[in-house]
């Protein structure tokens, strides 16, 4: 079969469209059914999905689906102890007031040795100024002593925040976590350890 230039161009365009519309690999949080990519950028590198879970409020009401991502150098290691890049991405399935989110963070960080008066915590909490709408995202990225916090469409980068970085990971993976399914899934998948 011999093709002219126009036919060949149409085939190339069609292949490009099919490739562009092919679904990317994804991970689904099973309870909320929220779908997340299986890889995300993490402070200049790529991090892979290591676990998925759900944040439930009182009486089993789902608040958000969450996925934990780890940089390749964190594979097989403790997430709470690693200096490698870790990303925690939460997508809300209901509207939640800023005050409730702020109070939850203050309580969780306090359990891990940080007070609301700590300079890094003030920067972190300062970003939570508006109600989180259904479908909105909250993303926490830690890498060594650096924290990048994205709340809906705003973000803050906090340098020299090693204690905050550790506390954020412990809030999600430590004892008393609001997302125990995340630690359980991390153990099941075996990518890293809590």
C-alpha positions as CSV (number, residue, x, y, z in Angstrom):
1,X,0.0,0.0,0.0
2,X,1.4,3.4,-1.0
3,X,0.2,6.5,0.8
4,X,0.4,10.0,-0.2
5,X,1.7,12.8,2.2
6,X,-1.9,13.8,3.2
7,X,-2.9,10.2,4.2
8,X,0.3,9.8,6.1
9,X,-0.3,13.1,7.9
10,X,-3.8,11.9,8.8
11,X,-2.5,8.7,10.3
12,X,0.2,10.5,12.3
13,X,-2.5,12.9,13.6
14,X,-4.8,10.0,14.5
15,X,-2.1,8.2,16.4
16,X,-1.2,11.3,18.3
17,X,-4.9,11.8,19.3
18,X,-5.2,8.2,20.4
19,X,-2.0,8.4,22.4
20,X,-3.1,11.7,24.0
21,X,-6.5,10.3,25.0
22,X,-5.1,7.0,26.4
23,X,-5.7,6.9,30.1
24,X,-2.7,7.6,32.3
25,X,-1.9,5.0,35.0
26,X,-3.8,5.8,38.1
27,X,-4.5,4.8,41.7
28,X,-8.0,4.9,43.1
29,X,-8.9,5.4,46.8
30,X,-11.4,2.6,47.3
31,X,-13.9,4.2,49.7
32,X,-14.3,7.7,48.1
33,X,-13.6,6.4,44.6
34,X,-11.2,9.4,44.1
35,X,-8.8,8.7,41.3
36,X,-5.2,10.1,41.5
37,X,-2.2,9.8,39.1
38,X,0.2,7.0,40.0
39,X,3.1,9.4,39.8
40,X,3.5,13.1,40.7
41,X,6.3,15.7,40.6
42,X,8.0,15.9,44.0
43,X,10.4,18.8,44.4
44,X,12.0,18.4,41.0
45,X,11.8,14.5,40.9
46,X,9.0,12.0,40.3
47,X,7.3,10.2,43.2
48,X,5.3,7.1,43.0
49,X,2.0,6.2,44.7
50,X,2.7,4.1,47.8
51,X,-0.7,4.1,49.5
52,X,-4.3,5.3,49.4
53,X,-6.7,6.0,52.2
54,X,-9.7,8.0,53.4
55,X,-10.1,10.6,56.1
56,X,-13.3,10.0,57.9
57,X,-15.1,12.3,60.3
58,X,-17.5,11.3,63.1
59,X,-20.0,8.5,62.3
60,X,-17.9,7.3,59.3
61,X,-18.6,10.4,57.1
62,X,-15.9,10.6,54.3
63,X,-14.1,13.9,54.2
64,X,-11.4,13.2,51.6
65,X,-9.5,10.6,49.7
66,X,-5.7,10.7,50.2
67,X,-2.7,9.3,48.4
68,X,0.8,9.1,49.7
69,X,3.7,9.4,47.2
70,X,7.3,8.6,47.8
71,X,10.5,9.3,45.8
72,X,12.3,6.2,44.5
73,X,15.0,6.6,47.1
74,X,12.4,6.2,49.8
75,X,11.3,2.8,48.6
76,X,11.6,0.1,51.3
77,X,12.4,2.8,54.0
78,X,10.4,4.4,56.7
79,X,8.4,7.3,55.3
80,X,8.3,9.2,58.6
81,X,12.1,8.9,58.9
82,X,13.2,9.6,55.3
83,X,14.7,12.8,54.1
84,X,13.6,11.9,50.5
85,X,10.7,13.7,48.9
86,X,7.3,12.6,50.1
87,X,4.0,14.0,48.8
88,X,0.6,13.6,50.5
89,X,-2.3,14.6,48.2
90,X,-5.9,14.9,49.6
91,X,-9.0,15.5,47.5
92,X,-12.1,16.6,49.4
93,X,-15.5,14.9,48.8
94,X,-17.4,17.5,50.7
95,X,-17.2,21.2,51.7
96,X,-15.2,21.8,54.9
97,X,-14.8,25.1,56.8
98,X,-11.3,26.6,57.1
99,X,-11.7,26.7,60.9
100,X,-12.3,22.9,61.1
101,X,-9.3,22.2,58.9
102,X,-7.1,24.6,60.9
103,X,-8.2,23.1,64.2
104,X,-7.5,19.5,62.9
105,X,-4.0,20.6,61.9
106,X,-3.3,22.3,65.2
107,X,-4.4,19.2,67.1
108,X,-2.5,16.8,64.8
109,X,0.8,18.9,64.9
110,X,0.5,19.3,68.7
111,X,0.5,15.5,69.1
112,X,3.8,15.5,67.4
113,X,5.5,18.3,69.3
114,X,4.6,21.4,67.4
115,X,2.5,24.4,68.6
116,X,0.5,26.8,66.6
117,X,3.0,29.5,67.8
118,X,5.9,27.9,65.9
119,X,7.0,30.1,63.0
120,X,6.8,27.3,60.4
121,X,3.4,26.2,61.7
122,X,2.2,29.8,61.5
123,X,3.2,30.0,57.8
124,X,1.6,26.6,57.2
125,X,-1.7,27.5,58.9
126,X,-1.7,31.0,57.4
127,X,-2.5,29.5,54.0
128,X,-5.8,28.0,55.3
129,X,-8.0,31.0,54.9
130,X,-11.0,29.8,52.9
131,X,-13.5,27.0,53.1
132,X,-12.3,23.9,51.2
133,X,-14.9,23.1,48.5
134,X,-15.8,19.6,47.3
135,X,-13.2,18.6,44.7
136,X,-10.6,21.0,46.2
137,X,-7.1,19.7,47.0
138,X,-4.7,20.0,49.8
139,X,-1.1,18.9,49.0
140,X,1.8,18.6,51.4
141,X,5.3,17.9,50.0
142,X,8.2,17.4,52.3
143,X,11.8,17.1,51.3
144,X,14.5,17.2,54.0
145,X,13.8,20.5,55.9
146,X,11.5,22.0,53.2
147,X,7.7,21.9,53.2
148,X,5.5,23.0,50.2
149,X,1.9,23.3,51.2
150,X,-0.8,23.8,48.6
151,X,-4.3,24.6,49.7
152,X,-6.7,24.8,46.8
153,X,-4.9,27.1,44.3
154,X,-2.6,28.8,46.7
155,X,0.8,27.6,48.0
156,X,3.6,28.4,50.4
157,X,7.1,27.1,50.6
158,X,8.6,26.9,54.1
159,X,12.4,26.4,54.3
160,X,14.2,25.2,57.5
161,X,11.1,23.3,58.6
162,X,12.5,19.9,59.4
163,X,10.2,19.4,62.5
164,X,7.1,20.4,60.5
165,X,8.1,18.1,57.7
166,X,8.4,15.2,60.2
167,X,5.2,16.1,62.0
168,X,3.1,16.2,58.8
169,X,4.2,12.7,57.9
170,X,3.5,11.5,61.4
171,X,0.1,13.1,61.4
172,X,-0.8,10.8,58.4
173,X,1.2,7.7,59.4
174,X,1.7,7.8,63.1
175,X,-0.5,6.6,66.0
176,X,-3.8,8.4,66.2
177,X,-3.8,9.2,62.5
178,X,-7.0,10.5,61.0
179,X,-6.3,8.2,58.0
180,X,-5.5,4.8,59.4
181,X,-6.3,3.2,56.1
182,X,-3.3,5.0,54.6
183,X,-0.8,3.1,56.9
184,X,-2.7,-0.2,56.4
185,X,-2.5,0.2,52.6
186,X,1.2,1.2,52.8
187,X,1.9,-2.0,54.6
188,X,-0.2,-4.0,52.1
189,X,1.5,-2.5,49.0
190,X,5.0,-2.9,50.5
191,X,6.5,0.1,48.7
192,X,7.8,1.7,51.9
193,X,7.1,1.5,55.7
194,X,5.2,4.0,57.8
